[in-house]
Amino acid sequence: MRKIIYIDSEELHSFLQSANDEVLGYGYEWENENVIHLHTKPLLHSFGIAHTVLFRKGDACANCETAQDYIVEVNKNNSDITVNVIGCDEYDINYIPAKNELYSRNKGILELNILEGKRVMIVGLGSFGSQIAIELAKAGVGNFALFDFDRVELHNLARHTSTTKDLGRLKTDVLYESILGKNPYAKVDLFPININEHLDLMEEEVGKADIVICGTDNNESRFNLSTVLVHQQKIGIFGRAVTRAEGGDVFRYRPGGPCYCCLIGNQWFGQSQEEITSREQLPAYMSQSDVDANIQVGLSADIEPICNMMIKITLMELSRGTNSGISCLEDELVYDYYMWANRRERRHHNWAPMPGAGSKPTIMRWYGAHIKRNENCSLCSNSAQMDLDDGGDIIAGYSEHLKVVDMSDVSLNDLEE
Protein backbone atom coordinates (compact mmCIF):
# COMPACT_ATOMS: atom_id res chain seq x y z
CA MET A 1 0.00 0.00 0.00
CA ARG A 2 1.22 3.52 -0.82
CA LYS A 3 2.71 5.35 2.15
CA ILE A 4 2.40 9.05 3.01
CA ILE A 5 5.72 10.51 4.18
CA TYR A 6 6.19 13.86 5.95
CA ILE A 7 9.63 15.52 6.20
CA ASP A 8 10.36 18.77 8.04
CA SER A 9 11.58 21.25 5.41
CA GLU A 10 13.57 23.34 7.91
CA GLU A 11 15.41 20.26 9.17
CA LEU A 12 16.08 19.17 5.59
CA HIS A 13 17.58 22.54 4.63
CA SER A 14 19.69 22.62 7.82
CA PHE A 15 21.08 19.19 6.96
CA LEU A 16 21.97 20.31 3.44
CA GLN A 17 23.77 23.38 4.77
CA SER A 18 25.73 21.38 7.35
CA ALA A 19 29.17 19.85 6.79
CA ASN A 20 27.87 16.36 7.51
CA ASP A 21 27.33 13.95 4.61
CA GLU A 22 24.96 11.87 6.70
CA VAL A 23 23.07 12.02 9.97
CA LEU A 24 21.10 9.42 11.89
CA GLY A 25 17.47 10.49 12.19
CA TYR A 26 14.16 9.40 13.64
CA GLY A 27 10.97 8.03 12.15
CA TYR A 28 7.48 7.88 13.63
CA GLU A 29 4.69 5.92 11.99
CA TRP A 30 1.00 6.21 12.70
CA GLU A 31 -0.09 2.63 13.30
CA ASN A 32 -2.26 1.06 10.59
CA GLU A 33 -2.48 4.37 8.72
CA ASN A 34 0.61 4.17 6.48
CA VAL A 35 1.67 7.68 7.53
CA ILE A 36 5.34 8.20 8.48
CA HIS A 37 7.07 11.32 9.81
CA LEU A 38 10.84 11.40 9.21
CA HIS A 39 13.03 13.83 11.19
CA THR A 40 16.71 14.60 11.66
CA LYS A 41 15.91 15.51 15.29
CA PRO A 42 13.82 13.61 17.86
CA LEU A 43 10.28 14.83 18.52
CA LEU A 44 9.42 16.05 22.00
CA HIS A 45 6.51 13.65 22.20
CA SER A 46 6.94 10.55 20.02
CA PHE A 47 4.05 8.48 18.74
CA GLY A 48 3.24 5.18 17.05
CA ILE A 49 5.95 2.88 15.70
CA ALA A 50 9.54 4.15 16.03
CA HIS A 51 12.00 3.78 13.14
CA THR A 52 15.69 4.51 12.59
CA VAL A 53 16.36 6.75 9.60
CA LEU A 54 19.58 7.67 7.80
CA PHE A 55 19.62 11.06 6.07
CA ARG A 56 22.37 11.07 3.44
CA LYS A 57 23.54 13.51 0.79
CA GLY A 58 24.07 12.25 -2.75
CA ASP A 59 23.18 8.95 -4.36
CA ALA A 60 22.82 5.98 -2.08
CA CYS A 61 24.71 2.82 -3.00
CA ALA A 62 22.44 0.37 -4.76
CA ASN A 63 23.81 -2.55 -2.75
CA CYS A 64 24.01 -0.68 0.57
CA GLU A 65 23.48 -2.84 3.64
CA THR A 66 22.13 -0.84 6.55
CA ALA A 67 20.36 -1.40 9.83
CA GLN A 68 18.21 1.64 9.21
CA ASP A 69 14.56 1.17 8.36
CA TYR A 70 14.66 4.04 5.87
CA ILE A 71 17.34 5.98 3.99
CA VAL A 72 16.46 9.52 2.96
CA GLU A 73 18.60 10.32 -0.06
CA VAL A 74 18.89 14.07 -0.64
CA ASN A 75 20.29 15.53 -3.87
CA LYS A 76 20.75 19.22 -4.59
CA ASN A 77 21.37 20.53 -8.09
CA ASN A 78 21.63 24.34 -7.94
CA SER A 79 18.35 25.41 -6.33
CA ASP A 80 16.54 22.15 -7.09
CA ILE A 81 16.30 19.56 -4.32
CA THR A 82 15.18 16.00 -4.90
CA VAL A 83 14.45 13.50 -2.17
CA ASN A 84 14.29 9.74 -2.50
CA VAL A 85 13.25 7.42 0.32
CA ILE A 86 14.80 3.96 0.24
CA GLY A 87 12.77 1.44 2.21
CA CYS A 88 9.43 2.34 0.65
CA ASP A 89 8.30 0.96 -2.71
CA GLU A 90 5.46 3.41 -3.22
CA TYR A 91 5.13 6.71 -1.38
CA ASP A 92 4.15 10.36 -1.60
CA ILE A 93 6.37 12.97 0.07
CA ASN A 94 4.89 15.99 1.86
CA TYR A 95 6.83 18.72 3.63
CA ILE A 96 6.11 20.34 6.96
CA PRO A 97 6.30 24.01 5.91
CA ALA A 98 9.02 26.44 6.85
CA LYS A 99 8.38 29.16 9.41
CA ASN A 100 7.41 31.81 6.86
CA GLU A 101 4.79 29.51 5.33
CA LEU A 102 3.31 27.94 8.46
CA TYR A 103 0.62 30.56 9.04
CA SER A 104 0.30 31.96 5.52
CA ARG A 105 -3.49 31.70 5.75
CA ASN A 106 -3.48 34.29 8.55
CA LYS A 107 -1.87 36.90 6.30
CA GLY A 108 -4.09 39.89 5.67
CA ILE A 109 -5.80 39.39 9.03
CA LEU A 110 -2.82 39.33 11.37
CA GLU A 111 0.62 40.91 11.03
CA LEU A 112 2.62 37.71 11.34
CA ASN A 113 6.05 39.34 11.37
CA ILE A 114 4.94 41.42 14.37
CA LEU A 115 3.43 38.51 16.32
CA GLU A 116 6.47 36.31 15.75
CA GLY A 117 8.59 38.67 17.83
CA LYS A 118 6.06 39.20 20.64
CA ARG A 119 6.37 37.58 24.07
CA VAL A 120 3.22 36.61 25.97
CA MET A 121 3.32 35.71 29.65
CA ILE A 122 0.47 33.40 30.74
CA VAL A 123 -0.13 32.76 34.43
CA GLY A 124 -2.47 29.85 35.08
CA LEU A 125 -2.70 27.03 32.52
CA GLY A 126 -6.10 25.67 33.45
CA SER A 127 -9.22 25.72 31.32
CA PHE A 128 -8.58 29.35 30.37
CA GLY A 129 -4.81 29.54 30.01
CA SER A 130 -4.46 26.25 28.12
CA GLN A 131 -6.91 27.25 25.40
CA ILE A 132 -5.56 30.78 25.12
CA ALA A 133 -1.95 29.61 24.81
CA ILE A 134 -2.74 27.23 21.96
CA GLU A 135 -4.86 29.78 20.08
CA LEU A 136 -2.11 32.40 20.33
CA ALA A 137 0.41 29.85 19.03
CA LYS A 138 -1.92 29.11 16.10
CA ALA A 139 -2.12 32.84 15.41
CA GLY A 140 1.68 33.01 15.09
CA VAL A 141 2.82 34.41 18.47
CA GLY A 142 6.47 33.40 18.72
CA ASN A 143 7.46 33.64 22.40
CA PHE A 144 5.78 32.40 25.58
CA ALA A 145 6.43 32.35 29.33
CA LEU A 146 4.15 29.78 30.99
CA PHE A 147 3.46 29.73 34.75
CA ASP A 148 1.58 27.00 36.62
CA PHE A 149 2.66 24.69 39.45
CA ASP A 150 -0.29 22.32 39.02
CA ARG A 151 -0.52 18.89 37.42
CA VAL A 152 -3.27 17.49 35.21
CA GLU A 153 -5.97 15.73 37.23
CA LEU A 154 -8.99 13.75 36.13
CA HIS A 155 -11.44 16.55 36.93
CA ASN A 156 -9.49 18.89 34.63
CA LEU A 157 -10.24 16.92 31.47
CA ALA A 158 -13.81 18.21 31.02
CA ARG A 159 -12.55 21.69 30.16
CA HIS A 160 -8.78 21.44 29.70
CA THR A 161 -6.93 20.89 26.42
CA SER A 162 -5.06 17.92 27.92
CA THR A 163 -6.11 14.29 27.47
CA THR A 164 -6.05 11.14 29.59
CA LYS A 165 -2.47 10.40 28.48
CA ASP A 166 -1.44 13.62 30.25
CA LEU A 167 -2.81 12.69 33.69
CA GLY A 168 -0.26 13.44 36.40
CA ARG A 169 1.94 15.59 34.16
CA LEU A 170 2.82 19.22 34.82
CA LYS A 171 0.51 21.53 32.92
CA THR A 172 3.51 23.57 31.81
CA ASP A 173 4.97 20.50 30.05
CA VAL A 174 1.65 19.60 28.44
CA LEU A 175 1.21 23.10 27.04
CA TYR A 176 4.84 23.21 25.92
CA GLU A 177 4.19 20.26 23.63
CA SER A 178 0.82 21.63 22.50
CA ILE A 179 2.32 24.98 21.50
CA LEU A 180 5.22 23.42 19.61
CA GLY A 181 2.78 21.03 17.95
CA LYS A 182 1.10 24.08 16.42
CA ASN A 183 4.19 26.25 15.97
CA PRO A 184 7.44 24.25 16.15
CA TYR A 185 9.43 27.48 15.85
CA ALA A 186 7.99 29.07 19.00
CA LYS A 187 10.25 29.74 21.97
CA VAL A 188 8.64 28.64 25.23
CA ASP A 189 9.98 29.21 28.76
CA LEU A 190 8.44 27.06 31.50
CA PHE A 191 7.92 28.03 35.15
CA PRO A 192 6.22 25.18 37.10
CA ILE A 193 5.97 27.30 40.26
CA ASN A 194 3.47 29.14 42.44
CA ILE A 195 3.94 32.69 41.26
CA ASN A 196 2.77 34.10 44.60
CA GLU A 197 5.89 32.59 46.17
CA HIS A 198 8.27 34.06 43.58
CA LEU A 199 7.41 37.75 43.34
CA ASP A 200 10.90 38.79 42.22
CA LEU A 201 10.74 36.37 39.30
CA MET A 202 7.25 37.62 38.48
CA GLU A 203 8.58 41.17 38.33
CA GLU A 204 11.42 40.08 36.04
CA GLU A 205 9.20 38.15 33.63
CA VAL A 206 6.51 40.83 33.43
CA GLY A 207 9.30 43.20 32.42
CA LYS A 208 10.18 40.92 29.49
CA ALA A 209 6.61 40.42 28.30
CA ASP A 210 4.69 42.43 25.74
CA ILE A 211 1.42 41.43 27.38
CA VAL A 212 0.43 39.39 30.46
CA ILE A 213 -2.58 37.07 30.66
CA CYS A 214 -3.95 36.05 34.05
CA GLY A 215 -6.06 32.90 33.97
CA THR A 216 -5.75 31.94 37.63
CA ASP A 217 -8.63 31.14 39.96
CA ASN A 218 -7.70 33.28 42.97
CA ASN A 219 -7.52 36.98 43.77
CA GLU A 220 -4.11 36.75 45.44
CA SER A 221 -2.35 36.02 42.16
CA ARG A 222 -4.50 38.54 40.29
CA PHE A 223 -3.63 41.27 42.74
CA ASN A 224 0.08 40.42 42.78
CA LEU A 225 0.16 40.48 38.99
CA SER A 226 -1.72 43.77 38.91
CA THR A 227 0.82 45.25 41.32
CA VAL A 228 3.68 44.38 38.98
CA LEU A 229 1.78 45.42 35.84
CA VAL A 230 1.25 48.90 37.26
CA HIS A 231 4.86 49.15 38.36
CA GLN A 232 6.19 47.90 34.98
CA GLN A 233 3.53 49.75 32.95
CA LYS A 234 2.58 46.64 30.97
CA ILE A 235 -0.78 45.58 29.54
CA GLY A 236 -2.59 42.79 31.40
CA ILE A 237 -5.70 40.72 30.58
CA PHE A 238 -7.63 39.13 33.46
CA GLY A 239 -10.39 36.57 32.81
CA ARG A 240 -12.49 34.26 34.92
CA ALA A 241 -15.74 32.33 35.16
CA VAL A 242 -18.17 32.53 38.06
CA THR A 243 -19.77 29.58 39.83
CA ARG A 244 -20.73 26.75 37.47
CA ALA A 245 -19.62 29.03 34.61
CA GLU A 246 -23.03 30.69 34.63
CA GLY A 247 -21.12 33.70 33.36
CA GLY A 248 -17.78 35.40 33.51
CA ASP A 249 -15.85 38.57 32.85
CA VAL A 250 -12.71 40.02 31.33
CA PHE A 251 -10.73 43.00 32.61
CA ARG A 252 -7.96 44.73 30.69
CA TYR A 253 -5.37 46.90 32.39
CA ARG A 254 -3.66 49.52 30.24
CA PRO A 255 -0.88 51.76 31.59
CA GLY A 256 -2.38 54.92 33.03
CA GLY A 257 -5.86 53.41 33.26
CA PRO A 258 -7.76 51.79 36.13
CA CYS A 259 -6.04 48.77 37.67
CA TYR A 260 -7.43 45.55 39.06
CA CYS A 261 -7.63 47.08 42.52
CA CYS A 262 -9.69 49.98 41.10
CA LEU A 263 -12.05 47.37 39.71
CA ILE A 264 -12.48 45.64 43.03
CA GLY A 265 -12.81 48.98 44.82
CA ASN A 266 -15.61 49.88 42.44
CA GLN A 267 -17.46 46.79 43.68
CA TRP A 268 -17.55 44.77 40.50
CA PHE A 269 -16.70 41.41 42.00
CA GLY A 270 -15.13 39.85 45.05
CA GLN A 271 -13.65 36.73 46.58
CA SER A 272 -16.99 35.07 47.33
CA GLN A 273 -17.92 35.09 43.64
CA GLU A 274 -14.86 33.21 42.46
CA GLU A 275 -15.50 29.91 40.77
CA ILE A 276 -14.79 26.91 43.00
CA THR A 277 -12.90 24.24 41.08
CA SER A 278 -11.22 22.06 43.70
CA ARG A 279 -11.66 20.61 47.20
CA GLU A 280 -8.80 22.78 48.52
CA GLN A 281 -10.91 25.94 48.04
CA LEU A 282 -13.59 24.68 50.46
CA PRO A 283 -13.57 24.32 54.28
CA ALA A 284 -12.20 21.00 55.56
CA TYR A 285 -15.34 20.38 57.61
CA MET A 286 -17.70 20.50 54.60
CA SER A 287 -19.51 17.23 53.86
CA GLN A 288 -18.87 15.36 50.61
CA SER A 289 -22.39 16.07 49.34
CA ASP A 290 -21.86 19.81 49.88
CA VAL A 291 -18.46 19.57 48.17
CA ASP A 292 -20.05 17.89 45.15
CA ALA A 293 -22.72 20.59 45.01
CA ASN A 294 -20.17 23.40 45.10
CA ILE A 295 -17.59 21.99 42.70
CA GLN A 296 -19.63 22.28 39.52
CA VAL A 297 -17.34 23.93 37.07
CA GLY A 298 -19.68 24.17 34.11
CA LEU A 299 -19.16 23.16 30.52
CA SER A 300 -16.17 23.85 28.35
CA ALA A 301 -18.60 25.49 25.92
CA ASP A 302 -19.54 27.95 28.69
CA ILE A 303 -16.02 29.35 29.00
CA GLU A 304 -15.28 29.42 25.26
CA PRO A 305 -16.80 32.90 24.76
CA ILE A 306 -14.72 34.29 27.64
CA CYS A 307 -11.49 32.72 26.34
CA ASN A 308 -12.29 33.97 22.86
CA MET A 309 -12.71 37.55 24.11
CA MET A 310 -9.36 37.36 25.93
CA ILE A 311 -7.68 36.03 22.80
CA LYS A 312 -9.11 38.77 20.57
CA ILE A 313 -8.15 41.53 22.98
CA THR A 314 -4.64 40.06 23.25
CA LEU A 315 -4.15 39.84 19.47
CA MET A 316 -5.54 43.33 19.04
CA GLU A 317 -3.15 44.77 21.63
CA LEU A 318 -0.16 42.91 20.17
CA SER A 319 -1.06 44.20 16.70
CA ARG A 320 -2.07 47.71 17.76
CA GLY A 321 -0.82 50.36 15.35
CA THR A 322 -0.28 47.94 12.46
CA ASN A 323 -2.38 47.83 9.32
CA SER A 324 -3.94 44.42 9.92
CA GLY A 325 -7.35 42.90 9.40
CA ILE A 326 -8.17 43.21 13.08
CA SER A 327 -7.32 46.92 13.31
CA CYS A 328 -11.05 47.69 13.29
CA LEU A 329 -11.33 46.07 16.72
CA GLU A 330 -9.44 49.02 18.20
CA ASP A 331 -12.62 51.07 17.72
CA GLU A 332 -14.82 48.29 19.14
CA LEU A 333 -13.00 46.82 22.14
CA VAL A 334 -12.55 50.10 23.99
CA TYR A 335 -13.85 49.16 27.43
CA ASP A 336 -11.85 48.24 30.51
CA TYR A 337 -14.33 45.62 31.69
CA TYR A 338 -16.51 43.09 29.83
CA MET A 339 -19.17 40.82 31.26
CA TRP A 340 -20.72 37.71 29.72
CA ALA A 341 -23.74 35.72 30.92
CA ASN A 342 -24.24 32.11 29.82
CA ARG A 343 -27.50 31.25 31.57
CA ARG A 344 -30.41 32.98 33.28
CA GLU A 345 -29.82 31.60 36.75
CA ARG A 346 -28.67 32.83 40.15
CA ARG A 347 -27.39 36.37 39.70
CA HIS A 348 -28.80 36.54 36.15
CA HIS A 349 -32.20 35.09 36.97
CA ASN A 350 -33.95 38.47 36.70
CA TRP A 351 -32.53 39.18 33.27
CA ALA A 352 -35.00 39.19 30.41
CA PRO A 353 -35.22 36.29 27.90
CA MET A 354 -33.53 37.02 24.58
CA PRO A 355 -36.79 37.35 22.60
CA GLY A 356 -38.27 40.77 23.27
CA ALA A 357 -35.61 41.87 25.78
CA GLY A 358 -35.33 45.28 24.14
CA SER A 359 -33.00 47.54 26.12
CA LYS A 360 -32.97 45.20 29.12
CA PRO A 361 -29.93 42.99 29.78
CA THR A 362 -30.16 39.45 28.49
CA ILE A 363 -27.84 36.48 28.24
CA MET A 364 -25.52 35.38 25.41
CA ARG A 365 -24.06 38.80 24.64
CA TRP A 366 -21.23 41.00 25.87
CA TYR A 367 -21.62 44.10 28.02
CA GLY A 368 -18.78 46.59 28.34
CA ALA A 369 -18.02 49.25 30.92
CA HIS A 370 -15.48 51.99 31.48
CA ILE A 371 -14.08 51.69 35.01
CA LYS A 372 -13.20 54.89 36.82
CA ARG A 373 -9.70 55.09 38.16
CA ASN A 374 -9.76 55.33 41.95
CA GLU A 375 -7.72 58.36 42.97
CA ASN A 376 -7.25 56.76 46.40
CA CYS A 377 -6.40 53.31 45.04
CA SER A 378 -3.92 51.53 47.29
CA LEU A 379 -2.17 50.20 44.19
CA CYS A 380 -2.11 52.68 41.29
CA SER A 381 -2.65 56.09 42.89
CA ASN A 382 0.28 58.50 42.93
CA SER A 383 0.79 58.06 46.66
CA ALA A 384 0.72 54.26 46.37
CA GLN A 385 3.30 54.36 43.59
CA MET A 386 5.56 56.57 45.69
CA ASP A 387 5.30 54.06 48.54
CA LEU A 388 6.07 51.20 46.13
CA ASP A 389 9.10 52.97 44.68
CA ASP A 390 10.31 53.51 48.24
CA GLY A 391 9.98 49.79 48.96
CA GLY A 392 6.66 50.03 50.80
CA ASP A 393 4.22 47.14 51.17
CA ILE A 394 0.94 47.85 49.39
CA ILE A 395 -0.49 44.34 49.72
CA ALA A 396 -1.64 45.08 53.24
CA GLY A 397 -4.35 47.40 51.90
CA TYR A 398 -5.74 44.76 49.55
CA SER A 399 -8.44 43.22 51.74
CA GLU A 400 -10.33 46.45 52.32
CA HIS A 401 -11.00 46.65 48.58
CA LEU A 402 -12.71 43.26 48.37
CA LYS A 403 -16.40 44.11 48.17
CA VAL A 404 -19.23 42.05 46.71
CA VAL A 405 -22.34 43.17 44.86
CA ASP A 406 -25.35 41.37 43.45
CA MET A 407 -24.89 41.47 39.67
CA SER A 408 -28.54 40.51 39.07
CA ASP A 409 -29.48 44.13 39.74
CA VAL A 410 -27.00 45.61 37.24
CA SER A 411 -28.65 47.41 34.32
CA LEU A 412 -27.41 48.12 30.84
CA ASN A 413 -26.89 51.77 31.83
CA ASP A 414 -24.48 50.61 34.54
CA LEU A 415 -22.52 48.44 32.12
CA GLU A 416 -22.42 50.41 28.89
CA GLU A 417 -21.24 53.89 29.72
C-alpha positions in Angstrom: 0.0 0.0 0.0 1.2 3.5 -0.8 2.7 5.4 2.2 2.4 9.1 3.0 5.7 10.5 4.2 6.2 13.9 5.9 9.6 15.5 6.2 10.4 18.8 8.0 11.6 21.3 5.4 13.6 23.3 7.9 15.4 20.3 9.2 16.1 19.2 5.6 17.6 22.5 4.6 19.7 22.6 7.8 21.1 19.2 7.0 22.0 20.3 3.4 23.8 23.4 4.8 25.7 21.4 7.4 29.2 19.8 6.8 27.9 16.4 7.5 27.3 14.0 4.6 25.0 11.9 6.7 23.1 12.0 10.0 21.1 9.4 11.9 17.5 10.5 12.2 14.2 9.4 13.6 11.0 8.0 12.1 7.5 7.9 13.6 4.7 5.9 12.0 1.0 6.2 12.7 -0.1 2.6 13.3 -2.3 1.1 10.6 -2.5 4.4 8.7 0.6 4.2 6.5 1.7 7.7 7.5 5.3 8.2 8.5 7.1 11.3 9.8 10.8 11.4 9.2 13.0 13.8 11.2 16.7 14.6 11.7 15.9 15.5 15.3 13.8 13.6 17.9 10.3 14.8 18.5 9.4 16.0 22.0 6.5 13.6 22.2 6.9 10.6 20.0 4.1 8.5 18.7 3.2 5.2 17.1 6.0 2.9 15.7 9.5 4.1 16.0 12.0 3.8 13.1 15.7 4.5 12.6 16.4 6.7 9.6 19.6 7.7 7.8 19.6 11.1 6.1 22.4 11.1 3.4 23.5 13.5 0.8 24.1 12.3 -2.8 23.2 8.9 -4.4 22.8 6.0 -2.1 24.7 2.8 -3.0 22.4 0.4 -4.8 23.8 -2.6 -2.7 24.0 -0.7 0.6 23.5 -2.8 3.6 22.1 -0.8 6.6 20.4 -1.4 9.8 18.2 1.6 9.2 14.6 1.2 8.4 14.7 4.0 5.9 17.3 6.0 4.0 16.5 9.5 3.0 18.6 10.3 -0.1 18.9 14.1 -0.6 20.3 15.5 -3.9 20.7 19.2 -4.6 21.4 20.5 -8.1 21.6 24.3 -7.9 18.3 25.4 -6.3 16.5 22.1 -7.1 16.3 19.6 -4.3 15.2 16.0 -4.9 14.5 13.5 -2.2 14.3 9.7 -2.5 13.2 7.4 0.3 14.8 4.0 0.2 12.8 1.4 2.2 9.4 2.3 0.6 8.3 1.0 -2.7 5.5 3.4 -3.2 5.1 6.7 -1.4 4.1 10.4 -1.6 6.4 13.0 0.1 4.9 16.0 1.9 6.8 18.7 3.6 6.1 20.3 7.0 6.3 24.0 5.9 9.0 26.4 6.9 8.4 29.2 9.4 7.4 31.8 6.9 4.8 29.5 5.3 3.3 27.9 8.5 0.6 30.6 9.0 0.3 32.0 5.5 -3.5 31.7 5.7 -3.5 34.3 8.6 -1.9 36.9 6.3 -4.1 39.9 5.7 -5.8 39.4 9.0 -2.8 39.3 11.4 0.6 40.9 11.0 2.6 37.7 11.3 6.1 39.3 11.4 4.9 41.4 14.4 3.4 38.5 16.3 6.5 36.3 15.7 8.6 38.7 17.8 6.1 39.2 20.6 6.4 37.6 24.1 3.2 36.6 26.0 3.3 35.7 29.7 0.5 33.4 30.7 -0.1 32.8 34.4 -2.5 29.8 35.1 -2.7 27.0 32.5 -6.1 25.7 33.4 -9.2 25.7 31.3 -8.6 29.4 30.4 -4.8 29.5 30.0 -4.5 26.3 28.1 -6.9 27.2 25.4 -5.6 30.8 25.1 -1.9 29.6 24.8 -2.7 27.2 22.0 -4.9 29.8 20.1 -2.1 32.4 20.3 0.4 29.9 19.0 -1.9 29.1 16.1 -2.1 32.8 15.4 1.7 33.0 15.1 2.8 34.4 18.5 6.5 33.4 18.7 7.5 33.6 22.4 5.8 32.4 25.6 6.4 32.4 29.3 4.1 29.8 31.0 3.5 29.7 34.7 1.6 27.0 36.6 2.7 24.7 39.5 -0.3 22.3 39.0 -0.5 18.9 37.4 -3.3 17.5 35.2 -6.0 15.7 37.2 -9.0 13.7 36.1 -11.4 16.5 36.9 -9.5 18.9 34.6 -10.2 16.9 31.5 -13.8 18.2 31.0 -12.5 21.7 30.2 -8.8 21.4 29.7 -6.9 20.9 26.4 -5.1 17.9 27.9 -6.1 14.3 27.5 -6.1 11.1 29.6 -2.5 10.4 28.5 -1.4 13.6 30.2 -2.8 12.7 33.7 -0.3 13.4 36.4 1.9 15.6 34.2 2.8 19.2 34.8 0.5 21.5 32.9 3.5 23.6 31.8 5.0 20.5 30.0 1.6 19.6 28.4 1.2 23.1 27.0 4.8 23.2 25.9 4.2 20.3 23.6 0.8 21.6 22.5 2.3 25.0 21.5 5.2 23.4 19.6 2.8 21.0 18.0 1.1 24.1 16.4 4.2 26.2 16.0 7.4 24.2 16.1 9.4 27.5 15.9 8.0 29.1 19.0 10.3 29.7 22.0 8.6 28.6 25.2 10.0 29.2 28.8 8.4 27.1 31.5 7.9 28.0 35.1 6.2 25.2 37.1 6.0 27.3 40.3 3.5 29.1 42.4 3.9 32.7 41.3 2.8 34.1 44.6 5.9 32.6 46.2 8.3 34.1 43.6 7.4 37.7 43.3 10.9 38.8 42.2 10.7 36.4 39.3 7.3 37.6 38.5 8.6 41.2 38.3 11.4 40.1 36.0 9.2 38.1 33.6 6.5 40.8 33.4 9.3 43.2 32.4 10.2 40.9 29.5 6.6 40.4 28.3 4.7 42.4 25.7 1.4 41.4 27.4 0.4 39.4 30.5 -2.6 37.1 30.7 -3.9 36.1 34.0 -6.1 32.9 34.0 -5.7 31.9 37.6 -8.6 31.1 40.0 -7.7 33.3 43.0 -7.5 37.0 43.8 -4.1 36.8 45.4 -2.3 36.0 42.2 -4.5 38.5 40.3 -3.6 41.3 42.7 0.1 40.4 42.8 0.2 40.5 39.0 -1.7 43.8 38.9 0.8 45.3 41.3 3.7 44.4 39.0 1.8 45.4 35.8 1.2 48.9 37.3 4.9 49.1 38.4 6.2 47.9 35.0 3.5 49.7 33.0 2.6 46.6 31.0 -0.8 45.6 29.5 -2.6 42.8 31.4 -5.7 40.7 30.6 -7.6 39.1 33.5 -10.4 36.6 32.8 -12.5 34.3 34.9 -15.7 32.3 35.2 -18.2 32.5 38.1 -19.8 29.6 39.8 -20.7 26.7 37.5 -19.6 29.0 34.6 -23.0 30.7 34.6 -21.1 33.7 33.4 -17.8 35.4 33.5 -15.8 38.6 32.9 -12.7 40.0 31.3 -10.7 43.0 32.6 -8.0 44.7 30.7 -5.4 46.9 32.4 -3.7 49.5 30.2 -0.9 51.8 31.6 -2.4 54.9 33.0 -5.9 53.4 33.3 -7.8 51.8 36.1 -6.0 48.8 37.7 -7.4 45.5 39.1 -7.6 47.1 42.5 -9.7 50.0 41.1 -12.0 47.4 39.7 -12.5 45.6 43.0 -12.8 49.0 44.8 -15.6 49.9 42.4 -17.5 46.8 43.7 -17.6 44.8 40.5 -16.7 41.4 42.0 -15.1 39.9 45.0 -13.7 36.7 46.6 -17.0 35.1 47.3 -17.9 35.1 43.6 -14.9 33.2 42.5 -15.5 29.9 40.8 -14.8 26.9 43.0 -12.9 24.2 41.1 -11.2 22.1 43.7 -11.7 20.6 47.2 -8.8 22.8 48.5 -10.9 25.9 48.0 -13.6 24.7 50.5 -13.6 24.3 54.3 -12.2 21.0 55.6 -15.3 20.4 57.6 -17.7 20.5 54.6 -19.5 17.2 53.9 -18.9 15.4 50.6 -22.4 16.1 49.3 -21.9 19.8 49.9 -18.5 19.6 48.2 -20.1 17.9 45.1 -22.7 20.6 45.0 -20.2 23.4 45.1 -17.6 22.0 42.7 -19.6 22.3 39.5 -17.3 23.9 37.1 -19.7 24.2 34.1 -19.2 23.2 30.5 -16.2 23.9 28.4 -18.6 25.5 25.9 -19.5 27.9 28.7 -16.0 29.3 29.0 -15.3 29.4 25.3 -16.8 32.9 24.8 -14.7 34.3 27.6 -11.5 32.7 26.3 -12.3 34.0 22.9 -12.7 37.6 24.1 -9.4 37.4 25.9 -7.7 36.0 22.8 -9.1 38.8 20.6 -8.1 41.5 23.0 -4.6 40.1 23.3 -4.2 39.8 19.5 -5.5 43.3 19.0 -3.2 44.8 21.6 -0.2 42.9 20.2 -1.1 44.2 16.7 -2.1 47.7 17.8 -0.8 50.4 15.3 -0.3 47.9 12.5 -2.4 47.8 9.3 -3.9 44.4 9.9 -7.4 42.9 9.4 -8.2 43.2 13.1 -7.3 46.9 13.3 -11.1 47.7 13.3 -11.3 46.1 16.7 -9.4 49.0 18.2 -12.6 51.1 17.7 -14.8 48.3 19.1 -13.0 46.8 22.1 -12.6 50.1 24.0 -13.9 49.2 27.4 -11.9 48.2 30.5 -14.3 45.6 31.7 -16.5 43.1 29.8 -19.2 40.8 31.3 -20.7 37.7 29.7 -23.7 35.7 30.9 -24.2 32.1 29.8 -27.5 31.2 31.6 -30.4 33.0 33.3 -29.8 31.6 36.8 -28.7 32.8 40.1 -27.4 36.4 39.7 -28.8 36.5 36.2 -32.2 35.1 37.0 -34.0 38.5 36.7 -32.5 39.2 33.3 -35.0 39.2 30.4 -35.2 36.3 27.9 -33.5 37.0 24.6 -36.8 37.3 22.6 -38.3 40.8 23.3 -35.6 41.9 25.8 -35.3 45.3 24.1 -33.0 47.5 26.1 -33.0 45.2 29.1 -29.9 43.0 29.8 -30.2 39.5 28.5 -27.8 36.5 28.2 -25.5 35.4 25.4 -24.1 38.8 24.6 -21.2 41.0 25.9 -21.6 44.1 28.0 -18.8 46.6 28.3 -18.0 49.2 30.9 -15.5 52.0 31.5 -14.1 51.7 35.0 -13.2 54.9 36.8 -9.7 55.1 38.2 -9.8 55.3 41.9 -7.7 58.4 43.0 -7.3 56.8 46.4 -6.4 53.3 45.0 -3.9 51.5 47.3 -2.2 50.2 44.2 -2.1 52.7 41.3 -2.7 56.1 42.9 0.3 58.5 42.9 0.8 58.1 46.7 0.7 54.3 46.4 3.3 54.4 43.6 5.6 56.6 45.7 5.3 54.1 48.5 6.1 51.2 46.1 9.1 53.0 44.7 10.3 53.5 48.2 10.0 49.8 49.0 6.7 50.0 50.8 4.2 47.1 51.2 0.9 47.9 49.4 -0.5 44.3 49.7 -1.6 45.1 53.2 -4.4 47.4 51.9 -5.7 44.8 49.5 -8.4 43.2 51.7 -10.3 46.4 52.3 -11.0 46.7 48.6 -12.7 43.3 48.4 -16.4 44.1 48.2 -19.2 42.1 46.7 -22.3 43.2 44.9 -25.4 41.4 43.5 -24.9 41.5 39.7 -28.5 40.5 39.1 -29.5 44.1 39.7 -27.0 45.6 37.2 -28.7 47.4 34.3 -27.4 48.1 30.8 -26.9 51.8 31.8 -24.5 50.6 34.5 -22.5 48.4 32.1 -22.4 50.4 28.9 -21.2 53.9 29.7 
